[in-house]
Amino acid sequence: MVLNADGYLRIKRGPLRDQYAHRAYAARQLGQEKLPSEFEVHHECMNRACWPPTDFHLVIVDQALAPYMYQTHANKNRKRRKKK
């Protein structure tokens, strides 16, 4: 696997060549060869390069709902920040 410029792991060899590792893993867990493009896979741990699969915190989300996941995460971080 290779880390791309966006911080995601890409598979470079074998039948899953050039797929993102997290998408390939999620598809395998669902018993599919490849996830449909309308599904997004997000890392709840917010670490795009997390690996191995046992450490994944993956969520499969429809593209229409995906922006709200990040909005919720940003709001949580805002509350945690200490003001100087």
Summary of the structure (lengths in Angstrom):
residues: 84
radius of gyration: 14.6
end to end distance: 41.6
largest distance: 52.0
contacts: 177
relative contact order: 0.14
helix: 32%
strand: 18%
